[in-house]
């Protein structure tokens, strides 16, 4: 009875996933051709050809944000149970924060946070 919510959630996720795959098979393109494969921009032809160079600063910043944002997911339960933890939990969190700090130093030295 305790796992009923987890089982129902898993079944619901499976049904939604299977429904999305089935919908893409049923309503997806059946006969691809050159016109269907072209990029669509508001019904207008492309204004100019895309450039060969792609600046990845935005994507690098986004990935770094996600990495350092995920650390909060791991630190939040630790902060909630702060008073009830033993000494090993304190050491493990300090090691975790230390590794993240070393990663931040590495990123600063590699100039990954510069936006030029």
ROSE-4610 file (N, C-alpha, C; in Angstrom, 1 decimal, always signed):
// ROSE-4610
residu = [X/X/X/X/X/X/X/X/X/X/X/X/X/X/X/X/X/X/X/X/X/X/X/X/X/X/X/X/X/X/X/X/X/X/X/X/X/X/X/X/X/X/X/X/X/X/X/X/X/X/X/X/X/X/X/X/X/X/X/X/X/X/X/X/X/X/X/X/X/X/X/X/X/X/X/X/X/X/X/X/X/X/X/X/X/X/X/X/X/X/X/X/X/X/X/X/X/X/X/X/X/X/X/X/X/X/X/X/X/X/X/X/X/X/X/X/X/X/X/X/X/X/X/X/X/X/X/X/X/X/X/X/X/X/X/X/X/X/X/X/X/X/X/X/X/X/X/X/X/X/X/X/X/X/X/X/X/X/X/X/X/X/X/X/X/X/X/X/X/X/X/X/X/X/X/X/X/X/X/X/X/X/X/X/X/X/X/X/X/X/X/X/X/X/X/X/X/X/X/X/X/X/X/X/X/X/X/X/X/X/X/X/X/X/X/X/X/X/X/X/X/X/X/X/X/X/X/X/X/X/X/X/X/X/X/X/X/X/X/X/X/X/X/X/X/X/X/X/X/X/X/X/X/X/X/X/X/X/X/X/X/X/X/X/X/X/X/X/X/X/X/X/X/X/X/X/X/X/X/X/X/X/X/X/X/X/X/X/X/X/X/X/X/X/X/X/X/X/X/X/X/X/X/X/X/X/X/X/X/X/X/X/X/X/X/X/X/X/X/X/X/X/X/X/X/X/X/X/X/X/X/X/X/X/X/X/X/X/X/X/X/X/X/X/X/X/X/X]
num = [1/1/1/2/2/2/3/3/3/4/4/4/5/5/5/6/6/6/7/7/7/8/8/8/9/9/9/10/10/10/11/11/11/12/12/12/13/13/13/14/14/14/15/15/15/16/16/16/17/17/17/18/18/18/19/19/19/20/20/20/21/21/21/22/22/22/23/23/23/24/24/24/25/25/25/26/26/26/27/27/27/28/28/28/29/29/29/30/30/30/31/31/31/32/32/32/33/33/33/34/34/34/35/35/35/36/36/36/37/37/37/38/38/38/39/39/39/40/40/40/41/41/41/42/42/42/43/43/43/44/44/44/45/45/45/46/46/46/47/47/47/48/48/48/49/49/49/50/50/50/51/51/51/52/52/52/53/53/53/54/54/54/55/55/55/56/56/56/57/57/57/58/58/58/59/59/59/60/60/60/61/61/61/62/62/62/63/63/63/64/64/64/65/65/65/66/66/66/67/67/67/68/68/68/69/69/69/70/70/70/71/71/71/72/72/72/73/73/73/74/74/74/75/75/75/76/76/76/77/77/77/78/78/78/79/79/79/80/80/80/81/81/81/82/82/82/83/83/83/84/84/84/85/85/85/86/86/86/87/87/87/88/88/88/89/89/89/90/90/90/91/91/91/92/92/92/93/93/93/94/94/94/95/95/95/96/96/96/97/97/97/98/98/98/99/99/99/100/100/100/101/101/101/102/102/102/103/103/103/104/104/104/105/105/105/106/106/106/107/107/107/108/108/108/109/109/109/110/110/110/111/111/111/112/112/112/113/113/113/114/114/114/115/115/115/116/116/116]
x = [+0.8/+0.0/+0.9/+2.1/+2.9/+3.5/+3.7/+4.2/+3.2/+1.9/+0.8/+1.0/+1.4/+1.6/+2.8/+3.8/+5.0/+4.6/+3.8/+3.4/+2.4/+1.5/+0.6/+1.3/+2.3/+3.1/+3.8/+4.4/+5.2/+4.2/+3.1/+2.1/+1.6/+1.4/+1.0/+2.1/+3.3/+4.4/+4.6/+4.4/+4.5/+3.3/+2.1/+1.0/+1.2/+1.7/+2.0/+3.1/+4.2/+5.3/+4.8/+4.1/+3.6/+2.6/+1.8/+0.9/+1.6/+2.7/+3.4/+4.1/+4.7/+5.3/+4.3/+3.1/+2.1/+1.6/+1.4/+1.0/+2.0/+3.3/+4.3/+4.3/+4.0/+4.0/+2.7/+1.6/+0.3/+0.3/+0.7/+0.6/+1.9/+3.0/+4.3/+4.3/+5.4/+5.5/+5.6/+4.9/+4.9/+5.9/+5.8/+6.6/+7.5/+8.7/+9.6/+10.0/+10.1/+10.7/+11.5/+12.0/+12.8/+12.1/+10.9/+10.1/+9.8/+9.4/+9.1/+10.3/+11.5/+12.7/+13.3/+12.8/+13.4/+13.0/+13.8/+13.4/+12.3/+11.4/+10.2/+10.3/+10.1/+10.2/+9.1/+8.0/+6.8/+6.3/+6.4/+5.9/+6.7/+7.8/+8.6/+9.8/+10.4/+11.6/+12.7/+13.8/+14.9/+15.5/+15.8/+16.3/+17.8/+18.5/+19.9/+20.3/+21.4/+21.9/+22.6/+22.4/+23.0/+24.6/+25.2/+26.6/+27.2/+28.5/+29.2/+29.6/+29.9/+30.4/+29.3/+29.3/+28.3/+28.9/+28.5/+29.0/+28.3/+29.1/+28.5/+28.5/+28.8/+28.9/+27.5/+26.4/+25.1/+25.0/+25.3/+25.1/+26.0/+27.3/+28.2/+27.7/+27.2/+26.7/+25.5/+24.6/+23.4/+23.8/+24.8/+25.2/+25.8/+26.6/+27.3/+26.2/+25.2/+24.1/+23.4/+23.1/+22.5/+23.3/+24.6/+25.5/+25.5/+25.7/+25.7/+24.4/+23.3/+22.0/+21.6/+22.1/+21.8/+22.4/+23.4/+24.0/+23.0/+22.1/+21.1/+20.2/+19.9/+19.1/+19.7/+21.0/+21.7/+21.9/+22.1/+22.3/+21.0/+19.9/+18.6/+18.3/+18.3/+17.9/+18.9/+20.2/+21.2/+20.9/+20.4/+20.1/+18.9/+17.9/+16.7/+17.0/+17.9/+18.2/+19.5/+19.9/+21.2/+21.4/+20.4/+20.6/+20.6/+20.1/+20.0/+21.1/+22.1/+23.1/+24.3/+25.0/+26.2/+27.4/+28.6/+29.8/+30.2/+29.8/+30.2/+29.4/+28.2/+27.4/+28.0/+28.5/+29.2/+30.4/+31.2/+32.4/+32.1/+31.0/+30.7/+30.2/+29.5/+29.0/+30.2/+31.1/+32.3/+33.1/+33.2/+33.9/+33.1/+31.8/+31.0/+31.2/+31.1/+31.3/+32.7/+33.7/+35.1/+35.3/+34.6/+34.7/+34.1/+32.9/+32.3/+33.2/+33.8/+34.7/+35.9/+36.5/+37.6/+37.1/+35.9/+35.3/+35.2/+34.7/+34.6/+35.9/+36.9/+38.3/+38.8/+38.6/+39.0/+38.3/+37.0/+36.2/+36.8/+37.1/+37.7/+39.0/+39.9/+41.2/+41.0/+40.1/+39.9/+39.1/+38.7/+37.9/+36.6/+36.0/+34.7/+33.6/+33.8/+32.8/+32.9/+33.9/+34.0/+33.1/+32.5/+31.6/+32.1/+32.9/+33.5/+33.0]
y = [-1.2/+0.0/+1.3/+1.2/+2.3/+2.7/+1.8/+2.0/+2.3/+2.4/+2.6/+3.9/+5.0/+6.2/+6.1/+5.4/+5.3/+4.4/+3.4/+2.5/+3.2/+4.0/+4.7/+5.8/+6.4/+7.4/+6.8/+5.6/+4.9/+4.5/+4.0/+3.6/+4.8/+5.9/+7.2/+7.7/+7.6/+8.1/+7.2/+5.9/+4.9/+5.2/+5.4/+5.7/+7.0/+8.0/+9.3/+9.1/+8.4/+8.2/+7.4/+6.3/+5.5/+6.3/+7.1/+8.0/+9.0/+9.6/+10.5/+9.8/+8.6/+7.9/+7.5/+7.0/+6.6/+7.8/+9.0/+10.2/+10.6/+10.5/+10.9/+9.9/+8.6/+7.7/+7.9/+8.2/+8.4/+9.7/+10.8/+12.1/+12.7/+11.9/+12.4/+12.4/+13.0/+13.0/+11.6/+11.3/+10.0/+9.9/+11.0/+11.0/+12.2/+12.1/+13.3/+13.7/+15.0/+15.5/+16.8/+17.4/+18.6/+19.7/+20.0/+21.1/+20.9/+19.7/+19.5/+19.5/+19.3/+19.2/+20.6/+21.6/+23.0/+23.6/+24.5/+25.2/+26.2/+26.3/+27.1/+28.3/+29.5/+30.7/+31.6/+31.5/+32.4/+32.4/+31.3/+31.3/+32.1/+32.6/+33.5/+32.7/+33.0/+32.3/+32.9/+32.1/+32.6/+33.9/+34.8/+36.1/+36.0/+35.1/+34.9/+33.5/+33.0/+31.7/+31.7/+30.6/+30.6/+30.7/+31.3/+31.4/+30.0/+29.8/+28.6/+28.6/+29.8/+29.9/+30.0/+29.2/+29.1/+29.5/+30.6/+31.0/+30.2/+29.5/+28.6/+29.1/+30.4/+31.0/+30.8/+31.0/+30.9/+29.5/+28.5/+27.1/+26.7/+27.2/+26.9/+27.5/+28.7/+29.3/+28.6/+28.1/+27.4/+26.1/+25.4/+24.1/+24.3/+25.3/+25.6/+26.0/+26.7/+27.1/+25.8/+24.9/+23.7/+22.9/+22.8/+22.0/+22.6/+23.9/+24.5/+24.7/+24.6/+24.7/+23.3/+22.2/+20.9/+20.7/+21.4/+21.2/+21.6/+22.5/+22.9/+21.7/+20.9/+19.7/+18.7/+18.7/+17.8/+18.4/+19.8/+20.4/+20.7/+20.8/+21.1/+20.1/+18.8/+17.8/+17.8/+18.1/+18.2/+19.4/+20.5/+21.6/+21.4/+20.6/+20.3/+19.5/+18.5/+17.6/+18.0/+19.2/+19.7/+19.3/+19.5/+19.2/+17.7/+16.9/+15.4/+14.6/+15.3/+14.5/+14.2/+13.1/+12.7/+13.4/+13.1/+13.8/+13.4/+12.2/+11.7/+12.5/+12.9/+13.7/+15.1/+15.7/+17.0/+16.9/+15.8/+15.7/+15.5/+14.7/+14.4/+15.6/+16.5/+17.7/+18.7/+18.7/+19.6/+19.1/+17.8/+17.2/+17.6/+17.5/+17.8/+19.3/+20.2/+21.6/+21.9/+21.2/+21.4/+21.0/+19.9/+19.5/+20.5/+21.1/+22.1/+23.4/+23.7/+24.9/+24.7/+23.5/+23.2/+23.3/+22.8/+23.0/+24.4/+25.2/+26.7/+27.3/+27.0/+27.5/+27.1/+25.8/+25.3/+26.1/+26.4/+27.2/+28.6/+29.2/+30.6/+30.6/+29.6/+29.5/+29.3/+28.5/+28.2/+29.3/+30.3/+31.5/+31.1/+30.0/+29.6/+30.5/+31.4/+32.3/+33.7/+33.9/+35.1/+35.1/+36.3/+36.4/+37.4/+36.9/+37.7/+37.3]
z = [+0.0/+0.0/+0.0/+0.6/+0.6/-0.7/-1.6/-2.9/-4.0/-3.6/-4.6/-5.4/-4.7/-5.4/-6.4/-6.1/-7.0/-8.2/-7.9/-9.0/-9.9/-9.4/-10.2/-11.0/-10.4/-11.2/-12.3/-12.1/-13.1/-14.2/-13.9/-14.9/-15.7/-15.1/-15.7/-16.7/-16.2/-17.1/-18.3/-18.1/-19.2/-20.2/-19.8/-20.6/-21.4/-20.8/-21.4/-22.5/-22.1/-23.1/-24.3/-24.0/-25.1/-26.0/-25.4/-26.2/-27.1/-26.5/-27.4/-28.5/-28.3/-29.4/-30.4/-30.0/-30.9/-31.7/-31.1/-31.8/-32.8/-32.5/-33.5/-34.7/-34.4/-35.5/-36.4/-35.7/-36.5/-37.2/-36.6/-37.2/-37.8/-37.7/-38.2/-39.7/-40.3/-41.7/-42.3/-43.3/-43.9/-45.1/-46.0/-47.2/-47.2/-46.6/-46.6/-48.0/-48.2/-49.5/-49.2/-50.3/-50.1/-49.5/-49.9/-49.3/-47.9/-47.5/-46.1/-45.2/-45.8/-45.0/-44.8/-45.5/-45.3/-44.0/-43.5/-42.3/-42.6/-41.7/-41.8/-40.9/-41.5/-40.7/-41.0/-40.3/-40.5/-41.9/-42.7/-44.0/-45.0/-44.6/-45.5/-45.9/-47.1/-47.4/-46.6/-46.4/-45.6/-46.0/-45.1/-45.4/-45.9/-45.3/-45.6/-45.2/-45.8/-45.5/-44.1/-43.4/-42.0/-42.1/-41.1/-41.0/-40.6/-41.0/-40.7/-39.2/-38.7/-37.3/-36.3/-35.3/-34.3/-33.0/-32.4/-31.1/-30.0/-29.2/-28.2/-26.8/-26.6/-25.3/-24.5/-25.2/-24.5/-24.0/-24.8/-24.5/-23.3/-23.4/-22.3/-21.0/-21.0/-19.8/-19.3/-20.2/-19.8/-19.1/-19.7/-19.1/-17.7/-17.6/-16.3/-15.3/-15.7/-14.8/-14.3/-15.2/-14.8/-13.9/-14.1/-13.3/-11.9/-11.8/-10.5/-9.8/-10.6/-10.1/-9.5/-10.1/-9.6/-8.2/-7.9/-6.6/-5.5/-5.7/-4.7/-4.5/-5.5/-5.3/-4.3/-4.3/-3.3/-2.0/-2.0/-0.7/+0.1/-0.6/+0.1/+1.2/+0.8/+1.9/+3.0/+2.7/+3.8/+4.7/+4.1/+5.0/+5.8/+5.3/+6.0/+7.3/+7.1/+8.2/+8.9/+8.9/+9.4/+10.8/+11.7/+13.1/+13.5/+12.6/+12.9/+12.2/+11.6/+10.9/+11.8/+11.4/+12.1/+11.5/+12.0/+11.5/+10.1/+9.7/+8.3/+7.3/+7.6/+6.7/+6.5/+7.6/+7.5/+6.6/+6.8/+6.0/+4.5/+4.2/+2.8/+2.1/+2.8/+2.2/+2.0/+2.9/+2.7/+1.5/+1.3/+0.1/-1.1/-1.1/-2.3/-2.6/-1.7/-1.9/-2.4/-1.8/-2.3/-3.7/-4.2/-5.6/-6.5/-6.0/-6.8/-6.9/-5.8/-5.7/-6.7/-6.7/-7.6/-9.1/-9.3/-10.7/-11.0/-10.1/-10.4/-10.6/-9.9/-10.1/-11.5/-11.9/-13.2/-14.3/-14.1/-15.1/-15.2/-14.1/-14.1/-14.8/-14.6/-15.2/-16.7/-17.1/-18.5/-19.2/-18.5/-19.0/-19.6/-19.0/-19.6/-19.2/-18.2/-17.8/-18.5/-19.3/-20.1/-21.2/-21.5/-22.6/-23.6/-24.6/-25.6/-27.0]
